[in-house]
């Protein structure tokens, strides 16, 4: 089975490209690594787009978070999903780096919540970028093991059974 080796990029639409650029380059420290400008493009589903700029901000790993600045007025539409479930988790090398990056982001006027210890495995803080992208800065304290995978499978199977039986 073919398996991807890494995330290339995640893409979002920005409502304010200048604020997005400042946040990702100055507060987070990512590097503007690439951009694609199109006056029009036909999407994979056959729609024709308005003009846009697609910008890529590289993390130290080379993976990117990207944003589309679309030349069109629009109002964001809530999708009905729980806001806290959708987030981008960025890894750093230690709990001290989580704290340092949290402070760096705070210095740019952004509210940072946490730290939160997730079962001794992840140490994280949370904030939002200018577009409402929910961001987690995290350090994974240990690798996930076979025991973690076995427990995950048990939790997964139990959850599906409980959902099917209407217990949750």
VMD Tcl script that builds the backbone (N, CA, C; Angstrom):
set m [mol new atoms 504]
animate dup $m
set s [atomselect $m all]
$s set {name element resname resid chain x y z} {
  {N N UNK 1 A 0.838 -1.179 0.000}
  {CA C UNK 1 A 0.000 0.000 0.000}
  {C C UNK 1 A 0.885 1.245 0.000}
  {N N UNK 2 A 0.591 2.172 -0.874}
  {CA C UNK 2 A 1.314 3.444 -0.899}
  {C C UNK 2 A 0.833 4.308 0.261}
  {N N UNK 3 A 1.774 4.943 0.954}
  {CA C UNK 3 A 1.455 5.812 2.091}
  {C C UNK 3 A 2.218 7.125 1.930}
  {N N UNK 4 A 1.533 8.265 2.057}
  {CA C UNK 4 A 2.254 9.542 1.961}
  {C C UNK 4 A 3.376 9.619 2.999}
  {N N UNK 5 A 4.447 10.298 2.659}
  {CA C UNK 5 A 5.596 10.402 3.560}
  {C C UNK 5 A 5.537 11.625 4.476}
  {N N UNK 6 A 4.769 12.621 4.100}
  {CA C UNK 6 A 4.682 13.839 4.919}
  {C C UNK 6 A 3.519 14.686 4.417}
  {N N UNK 7 A 3.177 15.691 5.183}
  {CA C UNK 7 A 2.197 16.682 4.762}
  {C C UNK 7 A 2.938 17.695 3.896}
  {N N UNK 8 A 2.439 17.978 2.716}
  {CA C UNK 8 A 3.044 19.026 1.902}
  {C C UNK 8 A 2.542 20.385 2.377}
  {N N UNK 9 A 1.220 20.562 2.372}
  {CA C UNK 9 A 0.657 21.797 2.906}
  {C C UNK 9 A -0.813 21.614 3.251}
  {N N UNK 10 A -1.275 22.448 4.157}
  {CA C UNK 10 A -2.691 22.632 4.450}
  {C C UNK 10 A -3.035 23.999 3.901}
  {N N UNK 11 A -4.225 24.153 3.323}
  {CA C UNK 11 A -4.592 25.438 2.728}
  {C C UNK 11 A -5.897 25.959 3.310}
  {N N UNK 12 A -5.913 27.264 3.537}
  {CA C UNK 12 A -7.080 27.977 4.039}
  {C C UNK 12 A -7.263 29.227 3.209}
  {N N UNK 13 A -8.441 29.827 3.308}
  {CA C UNK 13 A -8.659 31.121 2.684}
  {C C UNK 13 A -8.399 32.206 3.720}
  {N N UNK 14 A -7.753 33.278 3.325}
  {CA C UNK 14 A -7.499 34.399 4.228}
  {C C UNK 14 A -8.453 35.541 3.926}
  {N N UNK 15 A -8.832 36.232 4.983}
  {CA C UNK 15 A -9.667 37.429 4.838}
  {C C UNK 15 A -8.808 38.684 4.870}
  {N N UNK 16 A -7.558 38.552 5.316}
  {CA C UNK 16 A -6.655 39.702 5.425}
  {C C UNK 16 A -5.234 39.183 5.207}
  {N N UNK 17 A -4.755 39.262 3.983}
  {CA C UNK 17 A -3.458 38.683 3.633}
  {C C UNK 17 A -2.315 39.353 4.393}
  {N N UNK 18 A -2.364 40.663 4.573}
  {CA C UNK 18 A -1.281 41.349 5.285}
  {C C UNK 18 A -1.207 40.883 6.742}
  {N N UNK 19 A -2.352 40.768 7.412}
  {CA C UNK 19 A -2.362 40.292 8.801}
  {C C UNK 19 A -1.919 38.836 8.877}
  {N N UNK 20 A -2.347 38.044 7.913}
  {CA C UNK 20 A -1.935 36.636 7.859}
  {C C UNK 20 A -0.419 36.548 7.719}
  {N N UNK 21 A 0.135 37.344 6.826}
  {CA C UNK 21 A 1.583 37.339 6.601}
  {C C UNK 21 A 2.337 37.727 7.874}
  {N N UNK 22 A 1.893 38.790 8.537}
  {CA C UNK 22 A 2.558 39.216 9.777}
  {C C UNK 22 A 2.504 38.118 10.834}
  {N N UNK 23 A 1.334 37.514 11.022}
  {CA C UNK 23 A 1.193 36.479 12.042}
  {C C UNK 23 A 2.125 35.302 11.750}
  {N N UNK 24 A 2.073 34.776 10.534}
  {CA C UNK 24 A 2.826 33.553 10.239}
  {C C UNK 24 A 4.328 33.794 10.135}
  {N N UNK 25 A 4.773 34.981 9.696}
  {CA C UNK 25 A 6.212 35.238 9.600}
  {C C UNK 25 A 6.782 35.811 10.890}
  {N N UNK 26 A 6.079 36.748 11.513}
  {CA C UNK 26 A 6.623 37.419 12.694}
  {C C UNK 26 A 6.278 36.700 13.999}
  {N N UNK 27 A 5.020 36.324 14.189}
  {CA C UNK 27 A 4.620 35.694 15.445}
  {C C UNK 27 A 5.024 34.225 15.505}
  {N N UNK 28 A 4.833 33.499 14.403}
  {CA C UNK 28 A 5.144 32.062 14.395}
  {C C UNK 28 A 6.566 31.800 13.914}
  {N N UNK 29 A 7.099 32.637 13.033}
  {CA C UNK 29 A 8.460 32.449 12.541}
  {C C UNK 29 A 8.570 31.627 11.273}
  {N N UNK 30 A 7.439 31.347 10.622}
  {CA C UNK 30 A 7.477 30.616 9.346}
  {C C UNK 30 A 8.024 31.538 8.258}
  {N N UNK 31 A 8.510 30.935 7.193}
  {CA C UNK 31 A 9.102 31.702 6.094}
  {C C UNK 31 A 8.183 31.692 4.886}
  {N N UNK 32 A 7.953 32.871 4.285}
  {CA C UNK 32 A 7.227 32.928 3.017}
  {C C UNK 32 A 8.069 32.178 1.997}
  {N N UNK 33 A 7.544 31.055 1.512}
  {CA C UNK 33 A 8.359 30.157 0.693}
  {C C UNK 33 A 7.924 30.079 -0.762}
  {N N UNK 34 A 6.694 30.474 -1.054}
  {CA C UNK 34 A 6.234 30.370 -2.431}
  {C C UNK 34 A 4.899 31.057 -2.605}
  {N N UNK 35 A 4.573 31.333 -3.856}
  {CA C UNK 35 A 3.281 31.941 -4.169}
  {C C UNK 35 A 2.900 31.606 -5.598}
  {N N UNK 36 A 1.612 31.456 -5.808}
  {CA C UNK 36 A 1.057 31.224 -7.140}
  {C C UNK 36 A -0.054 32.239 -7.341}
  {N N UNK 37 A 0.073 33.049 -8.394}
  {CA C UNK 37 A -0.975 34.019 -8.715}
  {C C UNK 37 A -1.672 33.558 -9.983}
  {N N UNK 38 A -2.991 33.538 -9.922}
  {CA C UNK 38 A -3.795 33.127 -11.078}
  {C C UNK 38 A -4.891 34.151 -11.306}
  {N N UNK 39 A -5.094 34.526 -12.537}
  {CA C UNK 39 A -6.193 35.430 -12.869}
  {C C UNK 39 A -7.499 34.648 -12.963}
  {N N UNK 40 A -7.393 33.374 -13.260}
  {CA C UNK 40 A -8.546 32.499 -13.317}
  {C C UNK 40 A -8.023 31.070 -13.463}
  {N N UNK 41 A -8.748 30.149 -12.913}
  {CA C UNK 41 A -8.354 28.745 -13.016}
  {C C UNK 41 A -9.633 27.922 -12.983}
  {N N UNK 42 A -9.631 26.828 -13.703}
  {CA C UNK 42 A -10.738 25.889 -13.631}
  {C C UNK 42 A -10.377 24.855 -12.578}
  {N N UNK 43 A -11.244 24.711 -11.573}
  {CA C UNK 43 A -10.968 23.786 -10.475}
  {C C UNK 43 A -11.161 22.344 -10.936}
  {N N UNK 44 A -10.780 21.405 -10.075}
  {CA C UNK 44 A -10.931 19.991 -10.396}
  {C C UNK 44 A -12.394 19.598 -10.576}
  {N N UNK 45 A -13.331 20.406 -10.034}
  {CA C UNK 45 A -14.756 20.115 -10.210}
  {C C UNK 45 A -15.382 20.915 -11.352}
  {N N UNK 46 A -14.544 21.669 -12.098}
  {CA C UNK 46 A -15.021 22.376 -13.280}
  {C C UNK 46 A -15.450 23.815 -13.060}
  {N N UNK 47 A -15.383 24.320 -11.824}
  {CA C UNK 47 A -15.737 25.713 -11.558}
  {C C UNK 47 A -14.607 26.632 -11.994}
  {N N UNK 48 A -14.958 27.846 -12.409}
  {CA C UNK 48 A -13.962 28.841 -12.780}
  {C C UNK 48 A -13.793 29.787 -11.592}
  {N N UNK 49 A -12.552 29.984 -11.158}
  {CA C UNK 49 A -12.276 30.791 -9.977}
  {C C UNK 49 A -12.145 32.271 -10.324}
  {N N UNK 50 A -12.377 33.130 -9.339}
  {CA C UNK 50 A -11.958 34.528 -9.493}
  {C C UNK 50 A -10.439 34.587 -9.338}
  {N N UNK 51 A -9.830 35.737 -9.587}
  {CA C UNK 51 A -8.380 35.854 -9.387}
  {C C UNK 51 A -8.005 35.547 -7.934}
  {N N UNK 52 A -6.811 34.964 -7.757}
  {CA C UNK 52 A -6.360 34.656 -6.398}
  {C C UNK 52 A -4.838 34.631 -6.342}
  {N N UNK 53 A -4.336 34.791 -5.111}
  {CA C UNK 53 A -2.929 34.565 -4.806}
  {C C UNK 53 A -2.902 33.453 -3.765}
  {N N UNK 54 A -2.120 32.417 -4.029}
  {CA C UNK 54 A -1.980 31.267 -3.121}
  {C C UNK 54 A -0.558 31.350 -2.558}
  {N N UNK 55 A -0.436 31.632 -1.245}
  {CA C UNK 55 A 0.881 31.811 -0.632}
  {C C UNK 55 A 1.186 30.661 0.324}
  {N N UNK 56 A 2.471 30.315 0.411}
  {CA C UNK 56 A 2.931 29.176 1.197}
  {C C UNK 56 A 3.940 29.649 2.237}
  {N N UNK 57 A 3.699 29.273 3.506}
  {CA C UNK 57 A 4.597 29.601 4.614}
  {C C UNK 57 A 5.221 28.304 5.118}
  {N N UNK 58 A 6.553 28.208 5.010}
  {CA C UNK 58 A 7.263 26.979 5.361}
  {C C UNK 58 A 7.623 26.938 6.835}
  {N N UNK 59 A 7.424 25.765 7.424}
  {CA C UNK 59 A 7.884 25.477 8.774}
  {C C UNK 59 A 9.319 24.975 8.675}
  {N N UNK 60 A 9.985 24.769 9.791}
  {CA C UNK 60 A 11.378 24.302 9.772}
  {C C UNK 60 A 11.514 22.967 9.046}
  {N N UNK 61 A 10.463 22.143 9.074}
  {CA C UNK 61 A 10.487 20.828 8.413}
  {C C UNK 61 A 10.392 20.929 6.896}
  {N N UNK 62 A 9.974 22.096 6.389}
  {CA C UNK 62 A 9.730 22.244 4.959}
  {C C UNK 62 A 8.256 22.099 4.605}
  {N N UNK 63 A 7.474 21.509 5.501}
  {CA C UNK 63 A 6.038 21.439 5.282}
  {C C UNK 63 A 5.475 22.847 5.405}
  {N N UNK 64 A 4.337 23.077 4.745}
  {CA C UNK 64 A 3.799 24.440 4.683}
  {C C UNK 64 A 2.357 24.526 5.140}
  {N N UNK 65 A 2.004 25.712 5.594}
  {CA C UNK 65 A 0.613 26.116 5.703}
  {C C UNK 65 A 0.449 27.172 4.622}
  {N N UNK 66 A -0.674 27.115 3.919}
  {CA C UNK 66 A -0.869 27.984 2.761}
  {C C UNK 66 A -2.204 28.706 2.882}
  {N N UNK 67 A -2.289 29.840 2.210}
  {CA C UNK 67 A -3.505 30.649 2.244}
  {C C UNK 67 A -3.835 31.144 0.850}
  {N N UNK 68 A -5.128 31.175 0.556}
  {CA C UNK 68 A -5.637 31.766 -0.677}
  {C C UNK 68 A -6.201 33.136 -0.341}
  {N N UNK 69 A -5.723 34.177 -1.032}
  {CA C UNK 69 A -6.363 35.479 -0.989}
  {C C UNK 69 A -7.150 35.576 -2.293}
  {N N UNK 70 A -8.464 35.484 -2.179}
  {CA C UNK 70 A -9.349 35.432 -3.345}
  {C C UNK 70 A -9.943 36.815 -3.580}
  {N N UNK 71 A -9.855 37.295 -4.821}
  {CA C UNK 71 A -10.351 38.629 -5.180}
  {C C UNK 71 A -11.867 38.580 -5.355}
  {N N UNK 72 A -12.551 38.428 -4.212}
  {CA C UNK 72 A -14.005 38.355 -4.219}
  {C C UNK 72 A -14.473 38.640 -2.804}
  {N N UNK 73 A -15.529 39.417 -2.666}
  {CA C UNK 73 A -16.114 39.660 -1.346}
  {C C UNK 73 A -16.963 38.453 -0.974}
  {N N UNK 74 A -16.875 38.042 0.271}
  {CA C UNK 74 A -17.675 36.915 0.735}
  {C C UNK 74 A -17.861 37.014 2.235}
  {N N UNK 75 A -18.841 36.339 2.724}
  {CA C UNK 75 A -19.074 36.217 4.159}
  {C C UNK 75 A -18.823 34.765 4.535}
  {N N UNK 76 A -17.971 34.518 5.509}
  {CA C UNK 76 A -17.760 33.136 5.951}
  {C C UNK 76 A -19.085 32.540 6.442}
  {N N UNK 77 A -19.301 31.289 6.118}
  {CA C UNK 77 A -20.525 30.593 6.505}
  {C C UNK 77 A -20.157 29.494 7.496}
  {N N UNK 78 A -20.737 29.521 8.696}
  {CA C UNK 78 A -20.460 28.448 9.654}
  {C C UNK 78 A -20.887 27.105 9.068}
  {N N UNK 79 A -20.101 26.078 9.324}
  {CA C UNK 79 A -20.419 24.772 8.769}
  {C C UNK 79 A -21.133 23.852 9.753}
  {N N UNK 80 A -21.372 24.338 10.979}
  {CA C UNK 80 A -22.109 23.552 11.944}
  {C C UNK 80 A -21.268 22.560 12.730}
  {N N UNK 81 A -19.985 22.480 12.447}
  {CA C UNK 81 A -19.112 21.566 13.179}
  {C C UNK 81 A -18.606 22.238 14.450}
  {N N UNK 82 A -18.209 21.439 15.410}
  {CA C UNK 82 A -17.657 21.973 16.656}
  {C C UNK 82 A -16.348 22.703 16.350}
  {N N UNK 83 A -16.239 23.965 16.785}
  {CA C UNK 83 A -15.068 24.787 16.444}
  {C C UNK 83 A -13.775 24.177 16.965}
  {N N UNK 84 A -13.793 23.528 18.121}
  {CA C UNK 84 A -12.580 23.061 18.789}
  {C C UNK 84 A -12.023 21.782 18.175}
  {N N UNK 85 A -12.813 21.127 17.319}
  {CA C UNK 85 A -12.329 19.871 16.741}
  {C C UNK 85 A -11.367 20.094 15.579}
  {N N UNK 86 A -11.510 21.208 14.902}
  {CA C UNK 86 A -10.670 21.472 13.734}
  {C C UNK 86 A -9.535 22.392 14.137}
  {N N UNK 87 A -8.310 21.893 14.061}
  {CA C UNK 87 A -7.154 22.714 14.410}
  {C C UNK 87 A -5.913 22.186 13.702}
  {N N UNK 88 A -4.926 23.034 13.621}
  {CA C UNK 88 A -3.622 22.675 13.065}
  {C C UNK 88 A -2.663 22.578 14.237}
  {N N UNK 89 A -2.023 21.430 14.402}
  {CA C UNK 89 A -1.072 21.239 15.499}
  {C C UNK 89 A 0.344 21.317 14.937}
  {N N UNK 90 A 1.109 22.275 15.432}
  {CA C UNK 90 A 2.498 22.460 15.006}
  {C C UNK 90 A 3.422 21.953 16.100}
  {N N UNK 91 A 4.373 21.105 15.734}
  {CA C UNK 91 A 5.284 20.494 16.699}
  {C C UNK 91 A 6.532 21.338 16.904}
  {N N UNK 92 A 6.975 21.363 18.162}
  {CA C UNK 92 A 8.272 21.929 18.516}
  {C C UNK 92 A 9.038 20.877 19.304}
  {N N UNK 93 A 10.315 21.141 19.590}
  {CA C UNK 93 A 11.210 20.118 20.128}
  {C C UNK 93 A 11.188 19.910 21.635}
  {N N UNK 94 A 10.483 20.760 22.384}
  {CA C UNK 94 A 10.488 20.583 23.839}
  {C C UNK 94 A 9.342 21.382 24.454}
  {N N UNK 95 A 8.956 21.043 25.695}
  {CA C UNK 95 A 7.975 21.873 26.387}
  {C C UNK 95 A 8.457 23.321 26.535}
  {N N UNK 96 A 9.747 23.514 26.742}
  {CA C UNK 96 A 10.281 24.875 26.851}
  {C C UNK 96 A 10.054 25.655 25.559}
  {N N UNK 97 A 10.155 24.985 24.408}
  {CA C UNK 97 A 9.902 25.662 23.134}
  {C C UNK 97 A 8.422 25.964 22.951}
  {N N UNK 98 A 7.537 25.103 23.480}
  {CA C UNK 98 A 6.105 25.431 23.471}
  {C C UNK 98 A 5.897 26.748 24.204}
  {N N UNK 99 A 6.476 26.836 25.410}
  {CA C UNK 99 A 6.326 28.050 26.221}
  {C C UNK 99 A 6.945 29.264 25.531}
  {N N UNK 100 A 8.102 29.082 24.922}
  {CA C UNK 100 A 8.775 30.201 24.245}
  {C C UNK 100 A 7.966 30.688 23.046}
  {N N UNK 101 A 7.436 29.767 22.248}
  {CA C UNK 101 A 6.654 30.172 21.084}
  {C C UNK 101 A 5.339 30.811 21.538}
  {N N UNK 102 A 4.755 30.305 22.622}
  {CA C UNK 102 A 3.542 30.925 23.164}
  {C C UNK 102 A 3.814 32.380 23.538}
  {N N UNK 103 A 4.931 32.619 24.208}
  {CA C UNK 103 A 5.284 33.986 24.604}
  {C C UNK 103 A 5.557 34.849 23.368}
  {N N UNK 104 A 6.228 34.299 22.370}
  {CA C UNK 104 A 6.503 35.021 21.121}
  {C C UNK 104 A 5.195 35.441 20.457}
  {N N UNK 105 A 4.212 34.552 20.423}
  {CA C UNK 105 A 2.911 34.864 19.822}
  {C C UNK 105 A 2.174 35.897 20.662}
  {N N UNK 106 A 2.220 35.770 21.986}
  {CA C UNK 106 A 1.573 36.756 22.869}
  {C C UNK 106 A 2.126 38.161 22.627}
  {N N UNK 107 A 3.441 38.253 22.398}
  {CA C UNK 107 A 4.050 39.574 22.157}
  {C C UNK 107 A 3.482 40.250 20.911}
  {N N UNK 108 A 2.819 39.495 20.052}
  {CA C UNK 108 A 2.176 40.052 18.857}
  {C C UNK 108 A 0.690 40.322 19.095}
  {N N UNK 109 A 0.300 40.342 20.375}
  {CA C UNK 109 A -1.063 40.709 20.729}
  {C C UNK 109 A -2.092 39.603 20.561}
  {N N UNK 110 A -1.644 38.376 20.457}
  {CA C UNK 110 A -2.553 37.251 20.257}
  {C C UNK 110 A -2.754 36.527 21.584}
  {N N UNK 111 A -4.012 36.251 21.928}
  {CA C UNK 111 A -4.313 35.491 23.138}
  {C C UNK 111 A -3.896 34.037 22.936}
  {N N UNK 112 A -3.146 33.514 23.898}
  {CA C UNK 112 A -2.704 32.114 23.869}
  {C C UNK 112 A -3.265 31.433 25.112}
  {N N UNK 113 A -3.923 30.294 24.922}
  {CA C UNK 113 A -4.500 29.540 26.034}
  {C C UNK 113 A -3.643 28.317 26.329}
  {N N UNK 114 A -3.609 27.951 27.606}
  {CA C UNK 114 A -2.825 26.801 28.031}
  {C C UNK 114 A -1.654 27.284 28.848}
  {N N UNK 115 A -0.762 26.390 29.195}
  {CA C UNK 115 A -0.546 25.063 28.605}
  {C C UNK 115 A -1.511 24.004 29.153}
  {N N UNK 116 A -1.700 22.964 28.337}
  {CA C UNK 116 A -2.506 21.806 28.693}
  {C C UNK 116 A -1.647 20.567 28.504}
  {N N UNK 117 A -1.658 19.704 29.509}
  {CA C UNK 117 A -0.963 18.419 29.437}
  {C C UNK 117 A -1.991 17.367 29.035}
  {N N UNK 118 A -1.814 16.781 27.874}
  {CA C UNK 118 A -2.723 15.761 27.364}
  {C C UNK 118 A -2.181 14.378 27.722}
  {N N UNK 119 A -2.598 13.866 28.876}
  {CA C UNK 119 A -2.281 12.502 29.322}
  {C C UNK 119 A -0.778 12.217 29.363}
  {N N UNK 120 A 0.032 13.250 29.572}
  {CA C UNK 120 A 1.474 13.066 29.638}
  {C C UNK 120 A 2.143 12.861 28.299}
  {N N UNK 121 A 1.342 12.805 27.228}
  {CA C UNK 121 A 1.913 12.559 25.890}
  {C C UNK 121 A 2.192 13.877 25.176}
  {N N UNK 122 A 1.227 14.795 25.183}
  {CA C UNK 122 A 1.394 16.065 24.488}
  {C C UNK 122 A 1.278 17.207 25.485}
  {N N UNK 123 A 2.102 18.208 25.296}
  {CA C UNK 123 A 2.081 19.445 26.081}
  {C C UNK 123 A 1.791 20.551 25.076}
  {N N UNK 124 A 0.675 21.279 25.261}
  {CA C UNK 124 A 0.199 22.155 24.194}
  {C C UNK 124 A -0.319 23.494 24.700}
  {N N UNK 125 A -0.263 24.486 23.813}
  {CA C UNK 125 A -0.960 25.754 23.971}
  {C C UNK 125 A -1.769 25.991 22.699}
  {N N UNK 126 A -2.746 26.906 22.793}
  {CA C UNK 126 A -3.669 27.120 21.680}
  {C C UNK 126 A -3.893 28.609 21.438}
  {N N UNK 127 A -4.105 28.962 20.162}
  {CA C UNK 127 A -4.470 30.327 19.793}
  {C C UNK 127 A -5.180 30.278 18.435}
  {N N UNK 128 A -5.551 31.449 17.950}
  {CA C UNK 128 A -6.164 31.566 16.628}
  {C C UNK 128 A -5.330 32.510 15.780}
  {N N UNK 129 A -5.172 32.190 14.499}
  {CA C UNK 129 A -4.506 33.122 13.586}
  {C C UNK 129 A -5.534 34.164 13.144}
  {N N UNK 130 A -5.141 35.169 12.356}
  {CA C UNK 130 A -6.082 36.226 11.971}
  {C C UNK 130 A -7.289 35.746 11.166}
  {N N UNK 131 A -7.226 34.534 10.624}
  {CA C UNK 131 A -8.329 33.991 9.828}
  {C C UNK 131 A -9.241 33.079 10.632}
  {N N UNK 132 A -8.952 32.951 11.927}
  {CA C UNK 132 A -9.745 32.048 12.749}
  {C C UNK 132 A -9.252 30.616 12.706}
  {N N UNK 133 A -8.078 30.379 12.100}
  {CA C UNK 133 A -7.510 29.035 12.109}
  {C C UNK 133 A -7.076 28.724 13.536}
  {N N UNK 134 A -7.618 27.664 14.084}
  {CA C UNK 134 A -7.310 27.250 15.454}
  {C C UNK 134 A -5.957 26.544 15.427}
  {N N UNK 135 A -5.013 27.080 16.162}
  {CA C UNK 135 A -3.632 26.621 16.117}
  {C C UNK 135 A -3.231 26.029 17.455}
  {N N UNK 136 A -2.625 24.857 17.420}
  {CA C UNK 136 A -2.062 24.218 18.603}
  {C C UNK 136 A -0.550 24.165 18.421}
  {N N UNK 137 A 0.180 24.620 19.416}
  {CA C UNK 137 A 1.632 24.465 19.449}
  {C C UNK 137 A 1.878 23.353 20.458}
  {N N UNK 138 A 2.567 22.290 20.038}
  {CA C UNK 138 A 2.657 21.121 20.900}
  {C C UNK 138 A 4.029 20.472 20.876}
  {N N UNK 139 A 4.331 19.810 21.974}
  {CA C UNK 139 A 5.484 18.916 22.037}
  {C C UNK 139 A 4.973 17.548 22.442}
  {N N UNK 140 A 5.353 16.538 21.662}
  {CA C UNK 140 A 4.998 15.160 21.986}
  {C C UNK 140 A 6.127 14.594 22.833}
  {N N UNK 141 A 5.803 14.283 24.100}
  {CA C UNK 141 A 6.814 13.883 25.075}
  {C C UNK 141 A 7.408 12.504 24.843}
  {N N UNK 142 A 6.701 11.665 24.115}
  {CA C UNK 142 A 7.215 10.319 23.844}
  {C C UNK 142 A 6.590 9.809 22.556}
  {N N UNK 143 A 7.256 8.866 21.911}
  {CA C UNK 143 A 6.651 8.274 20.714}
  {C C UNK 143 A 5.423 7.442 21.091}
  {N N UNK 144 A 4.483 7.363 20.188}
  {CA C UNK 144 A 3.351 6.461 20.390}
  {C C UNK 144 A 3.831 5.036 20.154}
  {N N UNK 145 A 3.377 4.121 20.996}
  {CA C UNK 145 A 3.872 2.740 20.988}
  {C C UNK 145 A 2.815 1.774 20.458}
  {N N UNK 146 A 3.190 0.518 20.371}
  {CA C UNK 146 A 2.253 -0.544 19.999}
  {C C UNK 146 A 1.121 -0.604 21.016}
  {N N UNK 147 A 1.443 -0.414 22.290}
  {CA C UNK 147 A 0.412 -0.399 23.320}
  {C C UNK 147 A -0.575 0.745 23.076}
  {N N UNK 148 A -0.076 1.930 22.695}
  {CA C UNK 148 A -0.958 3.046 22.360}
  {C C UNK 148 A -1.875 2.678 21.196}
  {N N UNK 149 A -1.313 2.029 20.182}
  {CA C UNK 149 A -2.104 1.640 19.012}
  {C C UNK 149 A -3.172 0.619 19.403}
  {N N UNK 150 A -2.808 -0.349 20.254}
  {CA C UNK 150 A -3.781 -1.349 20.704}
  {C C UNK 150 A -4.905 -0.686 21.495}
  {N N UNK 151 A -4.544 0.241 22.387}
  {CA C UNK 151 A -5.553 0.962 23.168}
  {C C UNK 151 A -6.416 1.829 22.259}
  {N N UNK 152 A -5.816 2.408 21.233}
  {CA C UNK 152 A -6.570 3.221 20.285}
  {C C UNK 152 A -7.585 2.357 19.539}
  {N N UNK 153 A -7.180 1.162 19.131}
  {CA C UNK 153 A -8.098 0.271 18.413}
  {C C UNK 153 A -9.268 -0.128 19.300}
  {N N UNK 154 A -8.982 -0.404 20.561}
  {CA C UNK 154 A -10.033 -0.764 21.508}
  {C C UNK 154 A -10.999 0.406 21.710}
  {N N UNK 155 A -10.457 1.608 21.880}
  {CA C UNK 155 A -11.292 2.797 22.044}
  {C C UNK 155 A -12.126 3.046 20.790}
  {N N UNK 156 A -11.530 2.873 19.623}
  {CA C UNK 156 A -12.208 3.063 18.333}
  {C C UNK 156 A -13.379 2.088 18.207}
  {N N UNK 157 A -13.097 0.810 18.435}
  {CA C UNK 157 A -14.146 -0.208 18.311}
  {C C UNK 157 A -15.261 0.029 19.324}
  {N N UNK 158 A -14.883 0.357 20.569}
  {CA C UNK 158 A -15.880 0.627 21.598}
  {C C UNK 158 A -16.743 1.834 21.261}
  {N N UNK 159 A -16.106 2.872 20.745}
  {CA C UNK 159 A -16.845 4.080 20.373}
  {C C UNK 159 A -17.857 3.783 19.278}
  {N N UNK 160 A -17.424 3.065 18.227}
  {CA C UNK 160 A -18.357 2.739 17.139}
  {C C UNK 160 A -19.513 1.901 17.655}
  {N N UNK 161 A -19.243 0.948 18.529}
  {CA C UNK 161 A -20.306 0.119 19.091}
  {C C UNK 161 A -21.263 0.979 19.923}
  {N N UNK 162 A -20.728 1.901 20.732}
  {CA C UNK 162 A -21.566 2.772 21.549}
  {C C UNK 162 A -22.386 3.705 20.666}
  {N N UNK 163 A -21.806 4.218 19.599}
  {CA C UNK 163 A -22.550 5.085 18.682}
  {C C UNK 163 A -23.697 4.304 18.025}
  {N N UNK 164 A -23.400 3.080 17.562}
  {CA C UNK 164 A -24.410 2.254 16.900}
  {C C UNK 164 A -25.548 1.902 17.858}
  {N N UNK 165 A -25.236 1.719 19.144}
  {CA C UNK 165 A -26.252 1.352 20.128}
  {C C UNK 165 A -26.950 2.565 20.747}
  {N N UNK 166 A -26.539 3.774 20.334}
  {CA C UNK 166 A -27.154 4.986 20.852}
  {C C UNK 166 A -26.740 5.337 22.269}
  {N N UNK 167 A -25.614 4.790 22.734}
  {CA C UNK 167 A -25.145 5.094 24.096}
  {C C UNK 167 A -24.385 6.416 24.161}
  {N N UNK 168 A -23.926 6.913 23.049}
  {CA C UNK 168 A -23.262 8.231 22.995}
  {C C UNK 168 A -23.806 9.003 21.806}
}
mol reanalyze $m
mol bondsrecalc $m
mol representation Tube
mol addrep $m
